[in-house]
Structure formats: structure tokens, C-alpha cells
Amino acid sequence: MRPNPLRAGVERGELQIGTWVNLVRNPAILTLLKAAGLDFARVDMEHSTPSMETIANMALLARALDFPIAVRPPKANREWITRLLDVGVWNLHCPQVESARHAAEIVAASRYDPRGLRGNAGHSPATDYDTTGTAAERRAFANQQVFVTVMFETGAAFDDLDEIAAMDGIDALTIGPADLAQDLGVFGSPDQARVLDERRNLILAAAKKHHKTCAMLCSSHEQAQQWKEAGALILAYASDAEILHGAYSQAIAKIKG
């Protein structure tokens, strides 16, 4: 069975830089992103439209390329987690995690016994159809390779921050900046950047305290550098839609003069 390159990079202490895939449905985008020097792609199912079949095709290519995808499901529940893991997704980016109880449900759905109660699919893309070793050995290896990031997107979620950060099976912490700003009542206000940075610092401190990874969404080179220097080890820079729109806008403006 193949190991998870994202987890391996994090465990070596190496910065992992990726981008959101919100627009492109062709799995070949992964080949392009790897060639451009990125370390991973984060595919969005919550605010975008890829089907499970598209995700399955991307996951298969991701494994062949050793270029991992992380997937944000529409909802972080057993149904979605089971399906995503079974088609070969290594990395889960779980939205709207509201409590320690919810985080524990995510862990249970994503890990086999004794760490959880993940359903058994048998031979599948998730096992690379590899029959080497015993079933127990393959399950233990799968438990080691899954990488779960939880998103704090409301103020109330921070009440359980320390308990969630301490939980075995939760690998990384991050915020959902737009939804969090909306919930805190600062979206679009002059205070938004300051308030979100305060919450980012809470996430970073909890991750350091409990030896977990901090992930950050960055919209500029400067912001990426800021959180890289602060100790975030996973950075998601912009998205396919933002990069395409920005590059075309700049090019057309120059052509038109």
C-alpha cells in the first residue's frame, strides 16, 4: 500500500504548499500542479460541484503521481468520510467542526478499530488492491496514513479547541476565515483581519501545545510568508479559480493598454 506523501512531508517537518481546486474537473490538473512545484491539491466538495466519480478519478491519479489530494466533503460525517476514504483519498479537510463530540465522530469514522469504527470495504483503491501482509496489518497502515484536518468556523467551536487539539486522530487544525468572520460579526469590517489573526494565533498555539499541525489558507504571498514564519506547516495558497482570474485579468489589461 502506498504511503501518504502529505503526512510524510509533515512528519519530516517540511512545509507543504497546495492550492484549492474549486473549478477544474479534469484530473490532469493534478499533473499540472505537481509540475508547477506544489505539494498537494485541496479539492472542494462543500462549495463546488465535483461528483464522487470525479473525486475517485482524482484520488487514483493522485496516488499514481504521489501528489496527494485533500478533500473537503459537503459535511464531515460518517457517510462522506467513508466514501472518500474508500475511493483512495488520504486527506480529509473537515468543515464546520463545532465540538469535541463532532471531532470524536470524525476520528471514529476515519480510523479502523482500535482507534475508531471505520467501515470495512475490502480490496479497493484505498488499499491499492494490495494483498501483502494480513488484513490487520493493512488496517493498521491505513490508520497511520489518514490525515484529518478540522476547520473551526464559528466562535462557539473555540470553546472545545484544547480538547479537540489533544484528540488522537485529529492531525491538523485550521480556521475557515470567511465563515468564522461572518459568525463573529466582523465580515467585511475594518476589524476582520485583526480578529481573524487572533483566532489563527489560538489555533497555532493549540497545535504547538499538542504537537499537531497548523494549516493556513493564504490569499497573498505576504500572508503565506507570515504564517510560514509563525510555524504553520501546511499552506493552501489561493485557488485554481483565483489564479486563473487574476492571471487573465492582468494579461488582458496589459494587452488592451
C-alpha positions as a LaTeX table, in Angstrom:
\begin{tabular}{lrrr}
\hline
Residue & $x$ (\AA) & $y$ (\AA) & $z$ (\AA) \\
\hline
Met1 & 0.00 & 0.00 & 0.00 \\
Arg2 & 1.22 & 3.46 & $-0.86$ \\
Pro3 & 2.10 & 5.92 & 1.91 \\
Asn4 & 0.55 & 9.39 & 2.11 \\
Pro5 & 3.08 & 11.95 & 0.82 \\
Leu6 & 1.40 & 14.83 & 2.68 \\
Arg7 & 1.67 & 13.08 & 6.02 \\
Ala8 & 5.24 & 12.02 & 5.26 \\
Gly9 & 6.22 & 15.60 & 4.45 \\
Val10 & 4.65 & 16.94 & 7.62 \\
Glu11 & 6.35 & 14.26 & 9.73 \\
Arg12 & 9.69 & 15.32 & 8.23 \\
Gly13 & 8.90 & 18.90 & 9.23 \\
Glu14 & 8.75 & 20.07 & 5.62 \\
Leu15 & 6.44 & 22.90 & 4.55 \\
Gln16 & 3.59 & 21.63 & 2.36 \\
Ile17 & 2.20 & 24.16 & $-0.12$ \\
Gly18 & $-1.01$ & 23.50 & $-2.00$ \\
Thr19 & $-3.98$ & 25.22 & $-3.56$ \\
Trp20 & $-7.75$ & 24.84 & $-3.63$ \\
Val21 & $-9.32$ & 23.18 & $-6.66$ \\
Asn22 & $-12.80$ & 24.67 & $-7.00$ \\
Leu23 & $-13.22$ & 24.91 & $-10.74$ \\
Val24 & $-11.29$ & 22.34 & $-12.76$ \\
Arg25 & $-12.83$ & 18.87 & $-13.01$ \\
Asn26 & $-10.17$ & 17.28 & $-15.23$ \\
Pro27 & $-7.88$ & 15.13 & $-13.04$ \\
Ala28 & $-4.97$ & 16.24 & $-15.25$ \\
Ile29 & $-4.94$ & 19.45 & $-13.21$ \\
Leu30 & $-3.03$ & 17.43 & $-10.60$ \\
Thr31 & $-0.23$ & 16.75 & $-13.08$ \\
Leu32 & $-0.02$ & 20.47 & $-13.85$ \\
Leu33 & 0.04 & 21.48 & $-10.19$ \\
Lys34 & 2.77 & 18.97 & $-9.39$ \\
Ala35 & 4.83 & 20.20 & $-12.34$ \\
Ala36 & 4.39 & 23.77 & $-11.06$ \\
Gly37 & 6.03 & 22.76 & $-7.79$ \\
Leu38 & 3.05 & 22.41 & $-5.45$ \\
Asp39 & 2.94 & 19.66 & $-2.85$ \\
Phe40 & $-0.79$ & 18.91 & $-2.78$ \\
Ala41 & $-4.23$ & 19.97 & $-4.01$ \\
Arg42 & $-7.26$ & 20.55 & $-1.82$ \\
Val43 & $-10.46$ & 19.66 & $-3.69$ \\
Asp44 & $-13.66$ & 21.34 & $-2.53$ \\
Met45 & $-16.95$ & 19.46 & $-2.46$ \\
Glu46 & $-18.65$ & 21.79 & 0.04 \\
His47 & $-18.74$ & 24.92 & $-2.13$ \\
Ser48 & $-18.15$ & 23.34 & $-5.53$ \\
Thr49 & $-19.59$ & 20.62 & $-7.74$ \\
Pro50 & $-17.26$ & 17.63 & $-8.26$ \\
Ser51 & $-19.03$ & 14.28 & $-8.17$ \\
Met52 & $-17.83$ & 11.24 & $-6.28$ \\
Glu53 & $-16.78$ & 9.78 & $-9.62$ \\
Thr54 & $-14.60$ & 12.84 & $-10.29$ \\
Ile55 & $-13.08$ & 12.58 & $-6.82$ \\
Ala56 & $-12.43$ & 8.86 & $-7.33$ \\
Asn57 & $-10.60$ & 9.57 & $-10.60$ \\
Met58 & $-8.57$ & 12.33 & $-8.96$ \\
Ala59 & $-7.69$ & 10.13 & $-5.99$ \\
Leu60 & $-6.48$ & 7.33 & $-8.26$ \\
Leu61 & $-4.25$ & 9.71 & $-10.24$ \\
Ala62 & $-3.06$ & 11.37 & $-7.04$ \\
Arg63 & $-1.78$ & 8.02 & $-5.80$ \\
Ala64 & $-0.10$ & 7.22 & $-9.10$ \\
Leu65 & 1.61 & 10.63 & $-9.13$ \\
Asp66 & 2.50 & 10.64 & $-5.41$ \\
Phe67 & 0.78 & 14.04 & $-5.42$ \\
Pro68 & $-1.84$ & 13.90 & $-2.67$ \\
Ile69 & $-5.25$ & 15.46 & $-2.67$ \\
Ala70 & $-7.14$ & 16.58 & 0.40 \\
Val71 & $-10.90$ & 16.70 & 0.05 \\
Arg72 & $-13.37$ & 18.90 & 1.87 \\
Pro73 & $-16.67$ & 17.00 & 1.93 \\
Pro74 & $-20.03$ & 18.77 & 1.98 \\
Lys75 & $-20.39$ & 17.60 & 5.58 \\
Ala76 & $-17.91$ & 15.93 & 7.93 \\
Asn77 & $-19.97$ & 12.85 & 8.76 \\
Arg78 & $-19.61$ & 9.09 & 8.51 \\
Glu79 & $-21.29$ & 8.83 & 5.11 \\
Trp80 & $-18.93$ & 11.22 & 3.35 \\
Ile81 & $-15.81$ & 10.20 & 5.24 \\
Thr82 & $-16.37$ & 6.51 & 4.46 \\
Arg83 & $-16.93$ & 7.11 & 0.76 \\
Leu84 & $-13.96$ & 9.43 & 0.36 \\
Leu85 & $-11.54$ & 7.12 & 2.14 \\
Asp86 & $-12.77$ & 4.08 & 0.22 \\
Val87 & $-12.08$ & 5.69 & $-3.18$ \\
Gly88 & $-8.49$ & 6.36 & $-2.14$ \\
Val89 & $-8.47$ & 9.84 & $-0.60$ \\
Trp90 & $-5.76$ & 10.09 & 2.05 \\
Asn91 & $-6.52$ & 13.52 & 3.48 \\
Leu92 & $-9.79$ & 14.87 & 4.87 \\
His93 & $-10.39$ & 18.60 & 5.35 \\
Cys94 & $-13.44$ & 18.62 & 7.62 \\
Pro95 & $-15.70$ & 21.70 & 7.65 \\
Gln96 & $-17.86$ & 23.16 & 10.44 \\
Val97 & $-16.40$ & 21.14 & 13.31 \\
Glu98 & $-18.44$ & 22.52 & 16.17 \\
Ser99 & $-17.44$ & 20.48 & 19.22 \\
Ala100 & $-15.19$ & 17.81 & 20.69 \\
Arg101 & $-18.06$ & 15.37 & 20.21 \\
His102 & $-18.15$ & 16.10 & 16.48 \\
Ala103 & $-14.36$ & 15.74 & 16.27 \\
Ala104 & $-14.58$ & 12.36 & 18.01 \\
Glu105 & $-17.19$ & 11.22 & 15.47 \\
Ile106 & $-14.82$ & 12.21 & 12.66 \\
Val107 & $-11.99$ & 10.21 & 14.21 \\
Ala108 & $-14.23$ & 7.17 & 14.70 \\
Ala109 & $-15.36$ & 7.27 & 11.06 \\
Ser110 & $-11.83$ & 7.70 & 9.69 \\
Arg111 & $-9.90$ & 5.05 & 11.64 \\
Tyr112 & $-10.30$ & 1.29 & 11.98 \\
Asp113 & $-10.52$ & $-0.42$ & 15.36 \\
Pro114 & $-8.95$ & 0.05 & 17.88 \\
Arg115 & $-8.70$ & 3.78 & 17.03 \\
Gly116 & $-12.17$ & 4.04 & 15.56 \\
Leu117 & $-15.02$ & 2.27 & 13.81 \\
Arg118 & $-14.27$ & 2.87 & 10.12 \\
Gly119 & $-16.30$ & 0.61 & 7.86 \\
Asn120 & $-14.51$ & $-2.18$ & 6.03 \\
Ala121 & $-14.54$ & $-2.03$ & 2.24 \\
Gly122 & $-12.10$ & $-4.84$ & 1.46 \\
His123 & $-9.85$ & $-4.53$ & $-1.57$ \\
Ser124 & $-10.29$ & $-1.12$ & $-3.18$ \\
Pro125 & $-8.33$ & 1.91 & $-4.41$ \\
Ala126 & $-7.82$ & 2.72 & $-0.72$ \\
Thr127 & $-5.66$ & $-0.41$ & $-0.37$ \\
Asp128 & $-4.15$ & $-0.12$ & $-3.88$ \\
Tyr129 & $-5.63$ & $-3.63$ & $-4.25$ \\
Asp130 & $-2.56$ & $-4.80$ & $-2.34$ \\
Thr131 & $-2.91$ & $-8.17$ & $-0.59$ \\
Thr132 & 0.55 & $-8.09$ & 1.02 \\
Gly133 & 0.52 & $-8.92$ & 4.72 \\
Thr134 & $-2.50$ & $-9.57$ & 6.89 \\
Ala135 & $-5.76$ & $-7.63$ & 6.97 \\
Ala136 & $-4.79$ & $-6.38$ & 10.44 \\
Glu137 & $-1.50$ & $-5.03$ & 9.10 \\
Arg138 & $-3.23$ & $-3.28$ & 6.21 \\
Arg139 & $-5.77$ & $-1.70$ & 8.57 \\
Ala140 & $-3.03$ & $-0.51$ & 10.91 \\
Phe141 & $-1.16$ & 1.01 & 7.96 \\
Ala142 & $-4.31$ & 2.77 & 6.77 \\
Asn143 & $-4.85$ & 4.22 & 10.23 \\
Gln144 & $-1.33$ & 5.65 & 10.10 \\
Gln145 & $-1.73$ & 7.22 & 6.65 \\
Val146 & $-5.09$ & 9.00 & 7.02 \\
Phe147 & $-4.63$ & 12.69 & 7.78 \\
Val148 & $-7.53$ & 14.65 & 9.27 \\
Thr149 & $-7.68$ & 18.44 & 9.38 \\
Val150 & $-10.56$ & 20.09 & 11.24 \\
Met151 & $-11.90$ & 23.54 & 10.46 \\
Phe152 & $-13.01$ & 25.96 & 13.17 \\
Glu153 & $-15.64$ & 28.15 & 11.52 \\
Thr154 & $-17.68$ & 29.56 & 14.42 \\
Gly155 & $-16.83$ & 31.29 & 17.65 \\
Ala156 & $-18.51$ & 28.54 & 19.68 \\
Ala157 & $-16.19$ & 25.90 & 18.22 \\
Phe158 & $-13.27$ & 27.51 & 20.04 \\
Asp159 & $-14.81$ & 26.50 & 23.37 \\
Asp160 & $-13.55$ & 22.97 & 22.66 \\
Leu161 & $-10.30$ & 23.97 & 20.94 \\
Asp162 & $-7.95$ & 22.48 & 23.51 \\
Glu163 & $-9.88$ & 19.20 & 23.79 \\
Ile164 & $-10.05$ & 18.82 & 20.01 \\
Ala165 & $-6.36$ & 19.64 & 19.58 \\
Ala166 & $-5.44$ & 17.00 & 22.16 \\
Met167 & $-7.52$ & 14.28 & 20.47 \\
Asp168 & $-5.77$ & 11.28 & 18.96 \\
Gly169 & $-6.76$ & 11.06 & 15.29 \\
Ile170 & $-7.05$ & 14.81 & 14.76 \\
Asp171 & $-3.89$ & 15.67 & 12.85 \\
Ala172 & $-4.20$ & 19.33 & 11.92 \\
Leu173 & $-6.16$ & 22.45 & 12.87 \\
Thr174 & $-7.24$ & 25.43 & 10.79 \\
Ile175 & $-9.91$ & 28.09 & 10.50 \\
Gly176 & $-12.48$ & 28.81 & 7.81 \\
Pro177 & $-11.83$ & 32.55 & 7.63 \\
Ala178 & $-14.91$ & 33.75 & 5.75 \\
Asp179 & $-17.44$ & 31.73 & 7.74 \\
Leu180 & $-15.67$ & 32.50 & 11.02 \\
Ala181 & $-15.63$ & 36.22 & 10.25 \\
Gln182 & $-19.34$ & 36.06 & 9.45 \\
Asp183 & $-20.13$ & 34.25 & 12.70 \\
Leu184 & $-18.06$ & 36.71 & 14.74 \\
Gly185 & $-19.80$ & 39.67 & 13.09 \\
Val186 & $-16.68$ & 41.19 & 11.54 \\
Phe187 & $-17.02$ & 40.08 & 7.91 \\
Gly188 & $-16.11$ & 43.00 & 5.63 \\
Ser189 & $-15.33$ & 45.29 & 8.57 \\
Pro190 & $-12.03$ & 47.06 & 9.38 \\
Asp191 & $-11.60$ & 44.64 & 12.29 \\
Gln192 & $-11.81$ & 41.47 & 10.21 \\
Ala193 & $-8.08$ & 40.94 & 9.63 \\
Arg194 & $-7.19$ & 41.61 & 13.27 \\
Val195 & $-9.91$ & 39.38 & 14.71 \\
Leu196 & $-9.10$ & 36.51 & 12.35 \\
Asp197 & $-5.39$ & 36.73 & 13.13 \\
Glu198 & $-6.25$ & 36.48 & 16.83 \\
Arg199 & $-8.13$ & 33.25 & 16.11 \\
Arg200 & $-5.33$ & 31.97 & 13.89 \\
Asn201 & $-2.90$ & 32.50 & 16.73 \\
Leu202 & $-5.16$ & 30.48 & 19.05 \\
Ile203 & $-5.15$ & 27.64 & 16.52 \\
Leu204 & $-1.39$ & 27.83 & 16.14 \\
Ala205 & $-0.83$ & 27.80 & 19.91 \\
Ala206 & $-3.14$ & 24.79 & 20.40 \\
Ala207 & $-1.38$ & 22.91 & 17.60 \\
Lys208 & 2.03 & 23.57 & 19.12 \\
Lys209 & 0.87 & 22.62 & 22.62 \\
His210 & $-0.47$ & 19.25 & 21.50 \\
His211 & 2.15 & 18.54 & 18.81 \\
Lys212 & $-0.33$ & 18.81 & 15.96 \\
Thr213 & 0.00 & 20.56 & 12.60 \\
Cys214 & $-1.35$ & 24.01 & 11.86 \\
Ala215 & $-2.80$ & 24.66 & 8.40 \\
Met216 & $-3.50$ & 28.10 & 6.98 \\
Leu217 & $-5.36$ & 29.41 & 3.96 \\
Cys218 & $-3.37$ & 32.28 & 2.44 \\
Ser219 & $-4.57$ & 34.80 & $-0.12$ \\
Ser220 & $-1.23$ & 36.57 & $-0.73$ \\
His221 & 2.49 & 35.88 & $-0.79$ \\
Glu222 & 2.87 & 38.12 & 2.25 \\
Gln223 & 0.26 & 36.20 & 4.24 \\
Ala224 & 1.85 & 32.90 & 3.27 \\
Gln225 & 5.22 & 34.15 & 4.50 \\
Gln226 & 3.67 & 35.44 & 7.74 \\
Trp227 & 2.18 & 32.07 & 8.71 \\
Lys228 & 5.14 & 30.09 & 7.42 \\
Glu229 & 7.37 & 32.05 & 9.79 \\
Ala230 & 4.83 & 31.60 & 12.61 \\
Gly231 & 5.08 & 27.83 & 12.30 \\
Ala232 & 2.21 & 26.72 & 10.08 \\
Leu233 & 3.38 & 23.67 & 8.16 \\
Ile234 & 0.51 & 23.38 & 5.64 \\
Leu235 & $-0.30$ & 26.38 & 3.47 \\
Ala236 & $-3.14$ & 26.48 & 0.93 \\
Tyr237 & $-2.46$ & 29.37 & $-1.41$ \\
Ala238 & $-5.45$ & 30.80 & $-3.32$ \\
Ser239 & $-7.38$ & 28.53 & $-5.72$ \\
Asp240 & $-7.47$ & 27.49 & $-9.36$ \\
Ala241 & $-10.30$ & 29.98 & $-10.00$ \\
Glu242 & $-8.47$ & 32.86 & $-8.29$ \\
Ile243 & $-5.17$ & 32.18 & $-10.05$ \\
Leu244 & $-6.82$ & 31.91 & $-13.47$ \\
His245 & $-8.94$ & 35.01 & $-12.97$ \\
Gly246 & $-6.01$ & 37.06 & $-11.68$ \\
Ala247 & $-3.60$ & 35.98 & $-14.42$ \\
Tyr248 & $-6.10$ & 36.56 & $-17.23$ \\
Ser249 & $-7.17$ & 39.92 & $-15.79$ \\
Gln250 & $-3.58$ & 41.13 & $-15.65$ \\
Ala251 & $-2.75$ & 39.85 & $-19.11$ \\
Ile252 & $-5.83$ & 41.35 & $-20.76$ \\
Ala253 & $-5.27$ & 44.69 & $-19.03$ \\
Lys254 & $-1.72$ & 44.81 & $-20.44$ \\
Ile255 & $-2.84$ & 43.79 & $-23.95$ \\
Lys256 & $-5.60$ & 46.41 & $-24.02$ \\
Gly257 & $-3.26$ & 49.02 & $-22.66$ \\
\hline
\end{tabular}
